[in-house]
Amino acid sequence: MPQIINIENDSPRLIGVHMIVGDGLCSNIYVVGNKRATIIDTGVGNRFNPVWPQLEQLGIGVLNVENVVLTHAHHDHAMGVFLILDRAKPRVYAHEADSRYIASSLGNSLVKVKEGDVIETEFWPLEVIWTPGHTEGGMCLYARDQRILFSGDTAFPDGYFGRFDGESGSLDDLIGSLRKLVKLRVEIMLPGHGVPVIQGAEENLKLALRNAELYD
């Protein structure tokens, strides 16, 4: 059964942010805010990862889900959105290059975004950073003033990076994306899988770039 990890105790920058760790092959789910919640990635959406029980534990009801943001369209990150849409009516943001994989299923809920777009949350704006490589339309979300990066499957702790051997993946694109990320001021990295990096995320990103360049 998925667990709620209370990461807001780890840093004052994360007050109001919660993490749901899924069961099995399932992305991390991040919840920003409570009254007007923004959910970043939604997990695999199977019977082991039902999403709503954990949201309800956080005091988030049907009327409180304002936004869902998908860092990319892989099923372990995106399929849980349909469980959410069964009950709530949020806007669902996805990069325009990945949106074609799920557009027909999302209907009017879908909002296509691109590099530089801004998604407003209850607490602070999230800038869309287009990071192709894992998928063509992969993206990260950057809270600039808080120096928080939601890194999806582009970068992971300890210098790891996302696979690039999928249908729309590319090592060259991934290296380019990591070069973009290392230019940002990032203290906290909240990855699509694995544990958050609460301090020194910039060094993790630099190591991921070095490792990807060596792989090349």
KAZI-V197970 format. One line per field, one symbol per residue. ss: DSSP state (a for helix, b for strand, c for the rest). phi: phi as a letter, one per 20 degrees, with the letter a starting at -180 (. if undefined). psi: psi as a letter, one per 40 degrees, with the letter a starting at -180 (. if undefined). Layout:
ss = ???
phi = ???
psi = ???
This chain:
ss = ccbbbcaaaccaaaccbbbbbcccccccbbbbccccbbbbcccccccccccaaaaaaccccaaabbbbbcccccaaaaccaaaaacccccbbbbbaaaacccaaaaaaabbbbccccbbccccccbbbbbccccccccbbbbbccccbbbbbccbcaaacbcccccccccaaaaaaaaaaaccccccbbbbcccccbcccaaaaaaaaaaaaaaac
phi = .gdedefffeaffdgndccdefdmfbffddcdncfcfdddmcmemefecemfgfffgemddgfeeecccdfaefffddffffffffcdcefdebfgfefffcgfeelfffcecbgnfcdedfdbfdeedfcfqfcfdfbdcceffeldceeldeccgmnebffceegdeafgffffffffffeeecedddefbnefdecmfgffffffffffffff
psi = hiihhgeeedhedehehihhhihaghiihhhhiddghhhhieaefaeegedddddddefhadeehdihhhdieidedddeddddeddigiihhiiddedddeddedbedhhhiiheihhhaddiihhhhhgiddidfiiihhgddefhhhebfdiiifeiiiieeadfihdddddddddddeeihhdhhgidiaiihdifddddddddddddddd.
